[in-house]
Amino acid sequence: MFFFYKNVGVITARILVSGVDQMEREVIDVARTLGDNTAQAYFRVVLPTMGEALFSGFILGFSRSISEFAAVIMFGGNLPGSTQVLASYVFTKVEVGELDMAVTAAVFCVLLSLLIVSLLGFRRVKHA
């Protein structure tokens, strides 16, 4: 729950709120008219409609968390296995001269980012 008190949580929440604001209230009313209760209308209408906003919020949170390694190094101590994130791992490996490990981790990060972006593009084409 503490996630929503962080800067990333506020930005992600704004994306989710804008996704909800774009949805027409009449759609929920129609679902209720057709016999859905509040929970069914939420899971059958609201949540699928917010799918793109949820995914965009996840992408933003992921990319923002990659860029926040300076705070982790300063406050968390950059301890391997507990407070070390992928970006700080790459930074540390470059500093100590282990470029092969740094490049491997950086390529993994780029491939993961490309996979996520391609999934987002595939999802947009599928819904268009």
N, C-alpha and C positions, 0 to 999 in steps of 0.2 A: 504494500500500500504506500510505502514511502516514495515509490517511483513518481507518483503524481505531484510530489512536492519539489521535484527537481525541474530544472529548466527544460529538459527534454520532454518531461511529462506534460508541461504546460503547452509546449508547441504541438505535441501529439494530440492532446485534448482539443486544441483549436481545430486541428484537421478533422477529428471525429465530430465535433460540433458542426462544422461546416457541412460534413456529409449528412448529418441528421437534418440540418436546415434546408438542404436541397430536396428532401423527400416531402412529398405532398401529404398533408394530414388526411385527405380523403381516402387514400389507399388504406390506411389503418382502419378508418371508419367502414370501408367496404369489407375488409376482412372480419371486423366485428359483426357486421350485418349478416355475413355469410355463416356465422356461427362460431367463429374463433373466440376464445377467451383472451384475456390480456397477454398471458404468457405465450399462447399459440400465435397470436398476431405478432408478438415480438420476434419469435424464432422463425416464423414463416415469411414475414414481410420486412420488418425493420432490419434484422441482422443480415439477411442476404443483400438488401439494398445498401447497407453500410460496408459491404465487403471491400470495395475499392478504397474507401476512406480508411478502413482498418489496415489494409495492406500498405497504403501510403504512409500511415502513421508508423507502422513497423519499419518500413524502409528508412524513414527519417530518423527514428530512434536508433536504428542500427548504424547508419552513417554518422550520426552525431556521437554515438558512443565510441566509434573508432577514432574520432578526432580528439577525444578527451583523455589522452594518455598522460598529459602533463600533470593534471590534477591527481591522477592515480600515483604517479611517480612521487609527487611532492608529499601527499598526505598518506598514501597507503604504503609507501616504501618500496614498491615494485618488487614484491616478494614472489619468486616463482612458485606457481601452484596455488597461490591464495589471492594476491591482488594484481598479478600481472595480466594485462590484456594483450591481444595480438599486436596492436600498434606499438606498445611499449616493448614487447618482445623483439620486434624487428629493430626498433631504435637501439635497444641494448646490444643486440648482436652486431649491428653496424659499428657501435662504439668500441666493442672489444675486438673487432676485426674478423669475426666469423661470418664472412659475407655469404658463404654457401647456405648457412642456416637462415640468414636474413632474407636472402632472395627466395628461398623455398617458402618461407612463411608469407612473404609479400605476394608471391605468385598465388599461393592458396587464397589469400585475402582478395586478390583481384578476380580470381576464378569464382569465388563465392559471390562477389558483387555482381559479376557478369551473369551468373546463374539467376540471381534474384531479379536483376533488370530484365533478363530475357523472359522469366516467368511472368513478370508484370506486363511486358509487351504481348506475350501470348494470351494473357488474360484479357487485355484490352481488345485484341483482334477477335477473340472468341465471343465477347459480349457486344461487339459492334454490329 
